Amino acid sequence: MQQERHSMQHRRKSGVLLHPTSLPGSGGIGSFGSDARRFIDFLHKSGQTIWQILPLGPTAYGNSPYSCYSAFAGNPLLVSLETIVDEGDVPGKELKIDLPEERVDYHAVERHKYHVLRKAAASFFTAGEQCRKEDFWRFCDSTFWLHDYALFMALKEHFKGKSWCDWPEDIALRKPEALEEYSQKLGTAIGEQKYMQWQFSRQWLRLKSYANEMGIEIIGDMPIFVAFDSVDVWANPHLFHLNDEGRPTVVAGVPPDYFSKTGQLWGNPLYNWDKVASDGFGWWVARLRNDLSLYDMVRIDHFRGFEAYWEVPAREKTAKNGRWVKGPGESLFHALIDQLGQLPLIAEDLGVITPEVEALRDRFGFPGMKILQFAFGSGPKNPYLPHNHTRNCAVYTGTHDNDTTSGWFASLKEKDQQNILDYLNVSGENISWELIRAALASVADIAVFPLQDILELPSTGRMNIPGVAGGNWSWRFTADALNSSVAKRLKELTKLYGRGKGNHWN
């Protein structure tokens, strides 16, 4: 039986895709501080009801939010230091540092921010108010994943950043006596990590509450796979296909296609779904429960992997020599629904999708995704063209992996540009806004556009170039970019196409 519709669905709504790292402000990176609230105010003034973000986890090498040290923890770099100053854990002089504002310099930001956060933790533990300490300990007691994560990060630092499988065998394999020994030995560092997660949690939940009060839903993002060098694999090796030394035997990827003759070798360890299912998919229930405490809806990246995934032997250098293996399918989602009730999920169903994947998506009523940048060039039957949309989907001008709409359009051949202009019946002078208009006009329940498209930015505003190692995830906008004229323009279009909170307008 199809899952009962989520109460927020089948109401026309729209919003903006923006990761918090891209927010303006001091400190070299966006945070959960006052600039985040001003962005929410902009969404409200412009008639939007959605703020979609990328994963909020603690990023590993490369700074990608899709490769994190934990599927449960938050990224301390997003914590507002100004808020910590206001609470008295560090003096304001600690924040006086000159960091670039146009793009995130992750190395400089990490050096500065972790230094301040560690000072704040030390001050909190020695001189913090009792009521705040009681709140901290309640958080620690109620957060089941916290100690493993804090110990893992303390061990990463202790062993100079080495992957957990290269640590001494006793702690790599989590021998009980080693866990106790290092928990005591690294007590200070563990406390610092717990303090950072406490601050992350309370700051984010306050920000989410403010967004919800303003009529804004938060759409989060969940990668289907986790990083090998993560606490998730270190603490739960039985849930993954690993050998006796703790190293993957098979890894994730996608097969060769039109875009790549050798496919894409992602390298993530693959779940041992039989083991995951043996306790009623408990780990996945806990993961989604955690995400639903942070967000109003969740986009699941690479949804097709639940139906079947591309398995590649770990020794391979490319994804060419792999095979399709059946995923958990319906059994996982039945278990999730049994434990969590309605699942407000968006299925990332891009790429070559089989009828079996579509059937799994539709079986539970999950909206799929339509990307307008993928809609043109293959004739009127292209499912991403607006006239082929259905209500139960989410339409995007582009995603974090796409070029900006202005940059994308400029890169096309003249005949392809003309095809788009003919379809939209526009001149092309404001192509970003014309695609935004097309998304808003779609019958799709949900319409989302990257902030870069609202600002009509060229390719320099791109968030990520897949397959390129450096320079990604660093784009930021300036505080003066979101002025009243931009808000007015977006609100008028949103009102015109019947989107917004309750579809009632002032």
N, C-alpha and C positions, 0 to 999 in steps of 0.2 A: 504494500500500500504506500502511495506517495506520501512523503513527509508533509505534515501540516505546514501551511505557508507561514513563514516568519511574519510577525505582526507588522514589521516595518516595510515589508515588500509590497509590491503592487501599489505603491504611492510614488508618483513621479518625483524624483529628487536628483540633485546634481551637486558637484563639488570639485575640489581641487586636490591633485596629487602633489604632495610636497613632503620631503623627508625633513625632520626637525634639524638635522645638521645644516640645512640650507637656509635656516632662519638668519636674519641679521643680528647685529649686536656685538658687544665687546667679547673678548675671550677667544677669538679665533675660530669659533664654531657655534652653530645654533644650539640653543638650550631650551629648557622648560621654563625659562624666566619670563620677564615682562614682554619681550618681543613675540613669544609664542601666543600670549594673550592678545596682543595687538593683531596678530594674524587671524585668530579666531574672530575678533571684532570685525575684521575685513570680510571674512566669510559671511558673517551675519548681515553686515551692511549690504553685501552684494547679492543677498538672497540665496546663498548656498546652504546646504544642509549636510554636507559630507566633507570631512578632511581625511583623505587617504594617505597613509604613510608606508614606508618600507619597514622591514623587520627592525626591532629596537634592541637586538641583542648586542653583547660585547664583541666587537669585530676583531678578527684575527689578522694575520698578515694580508696586506692588500686593502684593508679597510672596508671590505665588502660587507654590507649588512646581510648578505646571503651566505656568509661563511663566518660563523660565530663560535666562541668558546662554550656557549651554552644555549640550549633551546628555551630556557626558562628565565635566565638572568637578563638584566638590562645593561645598557652601555653607560658606564659612569661619565663618559665625555659629554653626555647630554644633561647632566646635572647642572643646575644653575648655581654658580658660585656666589652670585649676588644674594640669592636666598639664604645660603649658608652664612654669609656675612651678616645678614639681617637677624639670623638666629643666634649670632654671637660665637660661633665656633671658630671663626678666624677673623682677624681685623681687615678692614677694607684695603689697607696698604698692600696686602698680599695679591690683590688683583691688578695692581698697576704694572702692566707689561704690554709692550707694543707687539701685537700679532696682526698679520694680514687679515683684512676684512672681506676681500673680494672672493677668495677661495680658501678652503681649509688646508692648512699645512699640518697634517696629522702628527708628524714627528714633533713639531714645536708645541702643538696643543697638548699632546700626551705628556710631554716633559713638564709643562707648566701645570696642567690641571691635576695630574696625579700627585704632584708635589703639594699642592694646596689641599687636596682632599685628604692626604695622609696627615697633614698638620691639623686639619679640622677634626679628623677622627681622634687624634691624640688629645686634643683639647676637650672634645666631647666626653671621652672616657674618664678624664681626670677632673673636669670642672662642669660638666653638663648638668642641666637641671634634672632633678629626680623624675619629674613627670615625663620628660622626654626620654630618659633612660628606660623607664617602664614601657613606653611605647616601643622603643627599640627592641627590648627583650621579648615583648609580645610578638613583634614581627619575626624575630629569630625563632621563637617557639612554634609559630604557625606556618613557617615556610620550609617545607620538607626538604627542598633541594638545596637550601642555602649553605649548609656546612660543607657538603661535598664540593659545591662550586667555589666557596671561599678557600678551601684547602687546595683545590686544583690550581687556582690562580696564584696562591702563595707558593705552591710547588713549582709552577712555571717560572716564577721570579727567582726562586731559590736555585733552580737548575738552569739559569741563564737562558730561558726561553725554549729549551729543548722540548720536542714532542714527548708526550707522556710515555710512549713506548720505548724511549731512549733513557728514561730514568732508571735508577737502580731497580733490579727485578722485584725486590720485596714491596716497594711502594707502587711500581708500575702495575703489579698484579694484585694490589690492595690487600696484602697480608694484614690481618687484624692488628698484630703488634706494631707493624710499620705505620698504619693509620693512626694509632694512638701516639706513637713516638713523634711523628711529624706534626700532629695536631697540637701537641704541647710545645715542641721546638719552634714552630712558626706561629705561635699564638698571637703575637702582635700583628703580623701581616694578615692573618685570618680575620682578626677584629676589624682591621681597616677595610677589608673587602666587604664584610657584613655591613659596616657603616655606609659604604658607598651604595650598596643595594637597598638599604633602608631609605637613604635619601632619594635614590632613583624612584622607588616605589611611591613614596608619599608625594614627591613633586609631580610625578606623572599622573597619579590618581586625582590630585587636586586640579591639574590642568584638564584632564578628561572631564571631571565634574563641571568645570567652568564651561567647556565646550558643550556638554549636554544641556546645561542651563540655558545656553544661547541657541539651542535647537540644532546643534551640530553633532552628527554621529561620527565616530572614529572607525575607519576601516583599517585594520591591521593587515599584516602580511606574514604568512607562515611558509617557509621553504619545506618541501616534503622531506628532503634529506638533511642530515646534520654533518658537520665537519668531523673528519677522523680525529684531529687533535682537539677534542672537546671533552668536557666533563661528562657529556651524555654517553660517549663511547667508553671512556675510562671507567665510569661508575656502573655501566650496564653492558659489559662486553658480551654477555650471553644473548643480547638482543640483536647482534650483528654477526655477519659472516666473517669471523676472524680465525687465524690459526693459533697454535699453542703459544706463540710469542706475542700475540695480541695484534698482529698485523692483518689487514684485510686480505681475503682470498679472492673476492670479487668486488668490483666498484661500479659506480653509476656513470651513465653517459647517455648519449643519443646516437643512433646509427647514422651512417653516411646518407646524405641527402643532396638536394640541389645546391645547398649553400656550402657543403663541406664534403669532399670526397672521402675523408677518413672519419667523419662524424665528430662528435665532441666528447672528449674524455674528461668528465667532471672530477672523478677520483673519490667521491664520497663513498663511505662504506655502505653496503646494502643491508637492509633489515633481514634478519632471519624471521620471516613472518610466522612460521610455525611456533617459534618461541614467544614472539610478541603476542600471539593469539592465545597462548596456553594459560594466561591469567586474565582472560577477558579483555585483552588489549589495554591493560592497565596503564602502561607508559603513555600510550597515545591519549587515553582518557585524561590523564593528568596534564599532558601537554596542552590539549585543547581547552581544558578547564582553566588553566593558567592564562591562556590567550584570551579567553572570553571574559576574564576578570579585568583585562587591560583594554579591550576593544569592544565595540558594538557589533561589528561584523569582521570576518576574517577571510581574506583572499588566500587560497591555498595554491602555492606555486607548483607547477608541474603535476596537476591533478591526474593526468593520464597515467602516472606511475602507480596509482592505486589499482588500476585495471591490469596493466602490464608494464613492466619496466625493462630497460636495456641493461643486461648484465654483461660486464666485461671482465675477463680474468685480470687480476691485479698486476700481473707481469707485463701486460700489453702496453705498448707505447702510444697507441691510438685506440679509438673506439670501434675500429673496423671489424675486428673479430669478436663480436659479441653475440648475444642471443636474447630473444624476448622471453621473459619469465612472467607468469601470471602473478598479479598482486593479490591483496586480501579481498578486494572487491566489496560486495555488499556487506559481508560479515563485519568489517571494520565499522562501517557507518551505522549498522544496527546496534553494535555495542556502544558507540558514542551516543546515539539517540537514547538508548536505554538508561545511560548514566547521566546525560546532560540535557535531555529534552531536545527541543527544536535546535537545529544547527544553522545559524545565520552565516552561511559560507558563500563565497564566490569561487567558482572553479576556474582556475587558469587553464583554459583548454585550447591554447594556441598551437599552431604547427599542424602536423599531419595527425589528425584525430580519427580513430576508427569508429565504426558504428557501436562497438562494445563500450568504448569510452563515453560516447554520447548517451548510451542507454544507462550507464551507471550515473552520470550526471543528472539525467532527467528522472531516473528512478526516485531520487531524493529531492527533486525540485530545485537543485542548485542553479543559480544563474551562471551562464558562461560569459566569455568576454568577446567583444567585437572591437577591433582596432581599425580606425579609419585610414591610417597610413597603409594598411594592408589591403584596402578595399578596391583599389583601382589597378587596371592593367590586365585583368583576366576575364573581362566581359560582364554582362549584367547579372549572371548567376552567382557572382562572388558573394559568399555569405556575410562578408563584412560591409557590403554596401548598405546604406541606410534603408533602402526599400525592401531589403531581405531580413531586417531585424525582427525579432519577436519581443514581446513585453518582458519576458523573464530572462533578461540579459543585462550586462553592464557594457556600455559603449565608451571607448576612450579615443581621444585624438591620437595619443601615443602613450607609451609606457616609459619607465625609467631606462629601458634598454634601447629605446628609439632615439633617433635624432629629434631635435625640436622640429615642429611642423614647418617653420620657416626654412630651416636648414635642409630638411627632407625635400621640400618642394623645389628649392634652388638647385638641388643635385639631380633632378630629373631631366630627361630629354624634353625638348620643346613639345613634341607630339604627345608625350605623357602628361605634361603640364596642361596642355589644351584639353585633353580628355577629362581631366579633373575639373577644369573651369567650365566645360560644357555640362558636365553632370550637375555641378553646383549652381550653374547659371550665374556666375560671378566674373568679375574682371581679374581677380587675383591680386589686387593691390593690398588686401589685408587677409592673406590666405589662412593665417593662424585663427583669426576670428571667424572666418567662413567655415572652417572645420569645427570650431566650437559651436557655431550656430547649427551645423548639421548634426552634431552630437545631441544638442539640446532638443532639436526638432524630432529626433528619432523616437519611435514608440518604446524603446528600451526603458525599463523602469529606472535605471541608474545611468547617469552620464557623468564622466570624470575627465578632467583635462589637466595636464601638468601646468604648474604655474608659469613655466617658461613659455607656454603657448599664449597665455593671457598677456604676458609681457612682450610677445612677438620677438623673442630672442632668436638669433642665428645659432649655428652649430656650436659656438663657443659656450652656450648655455647648457649643453648636453650633460646629463648626469652620469651616464655610463656608456662605454663602447665595449660590448662583449668581445672577449678574446684579446683585449689590450690590457697589459698588466698595470701600467702606471697612469696616474692622473685622474682616475675615476673617483666618483662620490664626493667631489670637493666643491661643486658649484654652490654659490650663495647669492642671494639677492640683497639689494640695499633697502634700507628702511623707507626711503622716499619713493620706491617703485610703486607701492600700492596706494595711490592717491584716490581722492574722491571721484574723479572722472572715470577711472578704471572700474571702481565699485559700481558706479551708476550704469555704465555701459553693460556690465555683466548682469546686474539686477534686471535691467530692462529686457534683455534677451531671455533671461531665466523666467521672468514673468510672462513674456510673450508665449512661451512654449509650455506653460502650465506646470512648472516645477517649483518646489519650495515647500516650506513647512506648512502642511495642511492646505497648500495651494491658496492661502489667504495672504493678501498683500496690503500694505499701508498705502 
